[in-house]
Structure formats: structure tokens, C-alpha cells
């Protein structure tokens, strides 16, 4: 049982430490796979540019915009952290999709088309697509023109590929420029901007409680709660340092001893004290050593007084005597 507990703790610590790299790699792989799948071309049917645009550009962009609106409404460091991870994944998803598109059009001769059951004329579609083209001022060749849209329309009873489309197959490949610019603007640049702004919201807690960093007292705690231990007191102690959803333990400047029975679990103070976390601590307790909680704030700052009070109150409510370190 003890081996399973340690394995679980080490796996969670590893995931927390390398979460950004994992999300980036996963985003690249998913984006590349989705884009490659939608670009599969047998030569008998045209690749539907509208389907590609919807699943690779429009739908992901809508999800990102909704997430960003939620962030603007909440304006909380905890929400900003989750959203930033989402934007990071989306950013690399778009990079992977763009890479797949560029690789595919480089090594294959692809012909694009479009089809819809709705009563949409080629002129209406061209106007709609060019209206979303924020790059029209500096890359006119990356727009779709009337001739291209009319030529690439797939009619519902006209067969897979018309004789005119076969004769002008080379022109049908020009869709890739519009698709590539759509990914760059609505995938890479948009999510990169959202990721940057989410990082600014993540610093909000640090700025708000900056004045409390050198304070020796913590107002707002229950008088019956023990005074939190200063992090500096850990310098002379032997313990194993574990992470609970914390990405970078090395920046804490603490030495971890894997052979020690005493355990210090580092976690972000703004995370809610859920019962699942205390079940995890109880499993660690079975090793026989002392378990302590190291509460962290945003970007290296001390946790807020309010967050410390919430954790102290929960410990009192559950009658847990875990040492709280800040």
C-alpha cells in the first residue's frame, strides 16, 4: 500500500511540474492529427474547406472567446490559472494544425471545395469569408476571390468533381492560403493574446496582497487556530516535498529527501480545500510520518490572509491537525 501511495504522489508531482510541457505537446499532437485527418485527399473528391475552417478555426476560437469572457467576469487568480492552461493548449493546437496544413500542401497536390445545403450563393460566401479576413490589408493573395469560390462549389447533384474543376485543379489549391491565415489570426495570435492577458490576471493576487509579504501576523484567522509556521523553518528539517497541482517545486528553494517519512505537500492556497484532497493526505499519513501543508500564493508571493483563513477553518472543521506553513 505504501508503495502505491508514493507512486501516486510522485506521478502527481511529475504531472504538476511538467504540466505546461505536457499541454503543449498534447496540443501539438491533437492539432496536427485533426488537421491531417480533415486534409485527407483521395483525388476523387474535393477537400471541404468549410468543414476544415469550422473544426480547426471557428469552433476552437469560439471556445477560447467564451473562456476569455468567463475570465473577464470572474477576474480570479484561480480561474486565470485554469484558463491560461486552456489557452496554452489551444495555442499549440493551432501550431500543430498549421504545421499539418503546410506539410500537406507541400508534399501533396490538394484540391479544395465547399458545399452547403443552405441557400448561399458564391458571392455571399466570398463576402462572409473576406469579412473575417483581418489580414486583407497586407495579404490580398490570402483572400478568396469570386472566381475561386464559384469554381470550387460542390453541387449536390453534379457529381464529386466537375469537368471544369478537373481542368482548373491547380486553382482549387489556392484555398490553403486563406485557411493558413485563419489559423494564424484566430488560433495562434488570438490565443496567444488571451494567454498573455490571463497571466496578468494571475498576478492580481500577488499585487493585491503585496503589502502582507513581510507581515508576521495573519488577521482573519480563527483565534483557536494555530499560528502558521514560517517557510524558513523548513530549512533545518528533513522531509519529502511533494506537489499537489504545483508546477515548479525547484523555485521554492527547499531540499527534498525522498527517504524521509515526514512529508510537506505544496499547494496553491487559492485552491478550495475539497474532501478528495484530504483523502489524499490520509493516504500519505499511513506512512507514519508527519504531514504538513505548504500554502503558496501567486507568482512566489505569500498566500492571502483570506485564503489562509479558509484552510485553517477547514482544518478545524474536519478536526485535522496538519501543520500549515506559509
PyMOL commands that set and color helices and strands:
alter all, ss='L'
color gray80, all
select helices_A, chain A and resi 2-17+19-38+49-74+77-107+122-131+140-142+146-151+163-167+169-172+175-202+204-208+210-212+231-236+250-252+275-285+298-300+305-318
alter helices_A, ss='H'
color red, helices_A
select strands_A, chain A and resi 47-48+112-113+240-244+263-268+291-296+323-325
alter strands_A, ss='S'
color yellow, strands_A
deselect
rebuild
show_as cartoon
